[in-house]
Structure formats: C-alpha cells, structure tokens
Amino acid sequence: MTTATLSRSDVCVSRAADADIDGPWRSAVADLGEARLAHAPEWFGVIRGAYGHEPLYLRAEDGDGRRGLLPAFIVRRPVVGTVVSSMPFLDGGGPAGNSGALAHALVARLLQEARLVGAEVVEFRSAQRLAVASEPMEHKVNLTLSLPRDAGRLWQQFDGRVRNHIRKAERSGLSVEFGGAAMLDDFYAVFATRMRELGSPVHAQRFFTAVLDGFRGQARVGLVRKDGMAIGGLIALAFGDVLTVPWSSCLRAYAKLCPNMLLYWETIRAACSEGFPRFDFGRSTRGSGTYGFKREWGAVEEPLFWYRIPLNGRGRAARPGEGRGAALLAGSWRHLPLALTRSLGPHIRKYLTQ
C-alpha cells in the first residue's frame, strides 16, 4: 500500500499503511474531538476481513503538527462500477481534523485517489458540510440522547407512553440479557428474518462476527426473549463517551408486546450506570417510523451531510427512478424463502454501501 505524500500549502497528506492503523491512526483518533465511530481504527480490519473491500485511509498533518483523518473503502461493484465510500455500511465518515485546511486537503486527495482506481462515484457521509462542488442530501439525521448517571431520573423524563410500553413488555414476560459472540446466532436469526420482512438483503453473519472480534470489549449483543426464545436483538458499540446502536431488529409477530421498548430501555439504563453521557440511536430519515420511535425517547437531531460526487463524467449524483426500482425489488425479496435470502443476501449487501 502506497504511503506517498501530497502537499497542499503546508498540509501533508499520506495514505495510511496497515502498520499505521494501531499506531498513528489510533493515536490521532484519540486526540481528535471531531472523530466519530466511523473513524475508529477497528473498521479497517472489520470491513476488509468480512467483505474484502480495500481500505483507502488518509492521514494529514500541517506545519503546526495538527492532524486530520479520512477513512474510506474502495468498493468494486460488478456491472455498476467502483465506488469509494467514506464510510460504507455506517452512518458517518468524512474527514476529521483540527482545521478546515486539513479537511479540504484530505477530501481533495481522496477524490484524486478515487480517480486513479477508476471509481465512478465518491461518497462522503459527514457530520459537517464539505467544501466540494456538490450539494449534500440532508434528509437523514443522527438521533442522540443525553444521559444522566441516574437512570431513574431519565425514567421520570420519559413521556408516559414510553413508560407504559416498557411496563407492558415486562408484564408480558419479556426479559433482556447482554453478552458477546455466544449470543450472535440468536441475534442473527432475528436480524435476517426482519431484513427479509423489510425487503432488504441482509449482512453476512461473518460481518457481525468481525465487528465483535474487532471491537472486543467495546461491543455487546443485547437480546430480548419471550419464554426463552430471542424475539429481538441489537448490537451496541462504545466509542469515546458515546454508546451507539448501529443494528437492531425485533420480530414483527411480537410487536404488540413492545419488545423493542424494553430492549432499548435496558440498553440505555446500562449505558447510564456505566457512565456514558450520550446514547446514539443511529441514523433515520426524517418523518420515518424509526425517526418517530427515536424521537419518542427524547432524542435530538444531529445533522448528516451525505455527498455523492460523480467522477470523470461517468457517475451520477442522483439516480432518478431508482426509488421505484428499489421498491419493486423489496417487494419481491419479501416473498423469497428465508433460507434463500440468508444465503443470497450477503452477496448483494456487501456492495450496498448505505
């Protein structure tokens, strides 16, 4: 992997090698207040190991010793062409740095590298606006909740409807437990079933295995059970002072018992007791059902700026009509046998960067 440098004014940008990730990259992440979960060094090995996508991680430093980072992956997709994404499968990405000059130099270098590998499009999922000649999509937002140390105080702040749904789940005999890799099979059985119900190809189980192996003590699996059977689950990842839930699902057949409410409450309550000041529900589209669910807890919006930048005149910034095509695909996917969607889904999902 090349480590050649590119200077922009007094900013030096280089491509991070494998050996840099657990050293300089991890150190920079710890020092940068702008760094988010997507900048964590663990993703370098997780995504490459699970799906074989090539990391394209960039580091920058200016004359004053200030540092910046930009993680991305090269996703070589059959038929539709290569995309360079920062970051695939995650809510965030984009540059993290101590100055606008660092961010600008990192973005410019990534666009240059993307052209060199013949990419059609570059994607940025940023928490801030970027100085690029493209308008971002702003319909998706992160939803986060500030946490006190005392979960009882938070309980009192909840809307009465939230508390009633949690009590209903408890009265229905549901229980929640947390653990690690030993609980992954149960989580994945629920997750794969729910993804088929939603008409969406499912991640490979090896992807979640790689997440748990990579993040180790910073990752946990939560399961909600009814009579011993898992009917819902989530994976939560700790990064800095935030506990984030990137993936969660509950079986639709048990929705009336409110398993998702109890699962999230127990996860939030554990986060309070462990001293996390913030809980990140992950992204949602404004006005969607998941957006309403997260807002119900008192979560507040944090903006996301998603850019899709075509290169060399070949890619497209937008894809008119694909919403209709996606809806048709989702409708067909729901009627396929579960075993087939579990087998076929990962081969499709690895190329879907969102």
Long-range contacts (C-beta under 8 A, 24 or more apart in sequence): 6-105, 6-109, 6-112, 8-101, 8-104, 8-105, 8-108, 8-109, 9-101, 9-105, 10-62, 10-63, 11-60, 11-61, 11-62, 11-101, 11-102, 11-105, 12-60, 12-61, 12-62, 13-58, 13-59, 13-60, 13-105, 13-106, 13-109, 14-58, 14-59, 14-60, 15-56, 15-57, 15-58, 15-59, 15-113, 16-55, 16-57, 16-58, 16-59, 18-44, 20-57, 20-59, 21-45, 21-57, 24-59, 25-57, 25-59, 25-69, 28-59, 28-67, 28-68, 28-69, 29-69, 29-96, 31-67, 32-67, 32-68, 32-69, 32-96, 32-97, 32-98, 34-96, 34-97, 34-98, 34-127, 34-128, 35-69, 35-96, 35-240, 36-92, 36-96, 36-127, 36-239, 37-90, 37-91, 37-92, 37-237, 37-239, 37-242, 37-244, 37-246, 37-280, 38-71, 38-86, 38-87, 38-90, 38-91, 38-92, 38-93, 38-94, 38-125, 39-69, 39-71, 39-92, 39-93, 39-96, 40-215, 40-239, 42-214, 42-215, 42-218, 43-71, 43-87, 43-90, 43-214, 44-71, 45-210, 45-214, 46-207, 46-210, 46-211, 46-213, 46-214, 46-215, 47-73, 47-88, 47-89, 47-210, 48-73, 49-210, 49-214, 50-204, 50-206, 50-207, 50-209, 50-210, 50-350, 51-204, 51-207, 51-350, 52-350, 53-88, 53-350, 56-84, 56-110, 56-113, 56-114, 56-117, 58-106, 58-109, 58-110, 58-113, 60-97, 60-102, 60-105, 60-106, 60-109, 61-102, 62-99, 62-101, 62-102, 66-97, 66-98, 66-99, 66-102, 67-97, 67-98, 67-102, 68-95, 68-96, 68-97, 68-98, 68-99, 68-102, 68-103, 68-105, 68-106, 69-95, 69-96, 69-97, 69-106, 70-94, 70-95, 70-96, 70-106, 70-107, 70-109, 70-110, 72-110, 72-122, 74-114, 74-117, 74-119, 75-351, 75-353, 77-351, 78-351, 80-120, 81-118, 81-119, 81-120, 81-121, 81-314, 81-315, 82-117, 82-118, 82-119, 82-120, 83-119, 83-120, 83-121, 83-122, 83-123, 83-353, 84-110, 84-113, 84-114, 84-117, 84-119, 84-121, 84-122, 84-123, 85-122, 85-123, 85-125, 85-353, 86-110, 86-122, 86-123, 86-124, 86-125, 87-125, 88-123, 88-353, 89-203, 89-207, 89-353, 89-354, 90-125, 90-246, 91-125, 91-140, 91-142, 91-246, 91-282, 91-283, 91-304, 92-125, 92-126, 92-127, 92-142, 92-304, 93-123, 93-124, 93-125, 93-126, 94-124, 94-125, 94-126, 94-127, 94-128, 94-130, 94-305, 95-126, 95-130, 100-131, 103-128, 103-130, 103-131, 104-131, 107-131, 107-132, 111-309, 111-311, 114-311, 115-311, 115-312, 119-311, 119-315, 120-310, 120-311, 120-312, 120-314, 120-315, 121-308, 121-309, 121-310, 121-311, 121-315, 121-316, 122-307, 122-308, 122-309, 122-311, 123-306, 123-307, 123-308, 123-309, 123-353, 124-305, 124-306, 124-307, 124-309, 125-304, 125-305, 125-306, 125-307, 126-304, 126-305, 126-306, 126-307, 127-302, 127-303, 127-304, 127-305, 128-305, 129-305, 130-305, 130-307, 132-307, 132-309, 134-307, 134-308, 134-309, 134-317, 136-305, 136-306, 136-307, 137-305, 137-306, 137-307, 137-308, 138-303, 138-304, 138-305, 138-306, 139-285, 139-286, 140-283, 140-284, 140-285, 140-286, 140-304, 140-306, 141-283, 141-284, 141-286, 141-291, 141-301, 141-302, 141-303, 141-304, 142-280, 142-281, 142-282, 142-283, 142-301, 142-302, 142-303, 142-304, 143-280, 143-281, 143-282, 143-283, 143-284, 143-291, 143-294, 143-295, 143-299, 143-300, 143-301, 143-302, 144-242, 144-278, 144-279, 144-280, 144-281, 144-299, 144-300, 144-302, 145-268, 145-278, 145-279, 145-281, 145-297, 145-298, 145-299, 145-300, 146-277, 146-278, 147-268, 147-271, 147-272, 147-276, 147-277, 147-278, 147-279, 148-272, 149-272, 149-273, 149-275, 150-272, 151-268, 151-269, 151-272, 151-273, 154-268, 154-269, 154-272, 157-298, 158-297, 158-298, 159-296, 159-298, 161-296, 162-261, 162-296, 162-297, 165-258, 165-261, 166-258, 166-261, 166-262, 166-265, 168-257, 168-258, 168-261, 169-224, 169-257, 169-258, 169-259, 169-261, 169-262, 170-262, 172-226, 172-257, 172-258, 173-226, 173-227, 174-224, 174-225, 174-226, 174-231, 174-257, 174-259, 174-262, 175-224, 175-225, 176-222, 176-223, 176-224, 176-225, 176-262, 176-263, 176-266, 176-267, 177-222, 177-223, 177-225, 178-220, 178-221, 178-222, 178-223, 178-266, 178-267, 178-270, 179-220, 179-221, 179-223, 180-212, 180-219, 180-220, 180-221, 181-209, 181-212, 181-213, 181-221, 183-221, 183-223, 183-233, 184-208, 184-209, 184-212, 184-221, 186-223, 186-230, 186-233, 187-221, 187-223, 187-230, 187-233, 187-234, 187-235, 189-230, 190-230, 190-231, 190-232, 190-233, 190-249, 190-250, 190-251, 191-233, 191-247, 191-249, 192-338, 192-341, 192-342, 192-345, 193-249, 193-251, 193-338, 194-249, 194-250, 194-251, 194-252, 195-249, 195-341, 195-345, 196-333, 196-334, 196-336, 196-338, 196-341, 196-345, 197-252, 197-334, 198-330, 198-334, 199-329, 199-330, 199-331, 199-332, 199-333, 199-334, 200-330, 200-333, 201-333, 201-341, 201-344, 201-345, 201-346, 201-348, 201-349, 201-352, 202-341, 202-342, 202-345, 202-346, 202-349, 203-247, 203-345, 203-346, 203-349, 204-345, 204-346, 204-349, 204-350, 205-346, 206-346, 207-346, 208-235, 208-247, 211-235, 211-237, 222-263, 222-266, 222-267, 223-263, 224-250, 224-259, 224-260, 224-262, 224-263, 226-254, 226-257, 226-259, 231-257, 231-259, 232-259, 232-260, 232-263, 233-263, 234-263, 234-264, 234-267, 236-267, 238-276, 241-276, 241-277, 241-278, 242-276, 242-277, 242-278, 242-279, 242-280, 243-267, 243-271, 243-274, 243-276, 243-278, 243-279, 243-280, 244-279, 244-280, 244-282, 245-279, 245-280, 245-281, 245-282, 246-282, 260-293, 264-297, 268-297
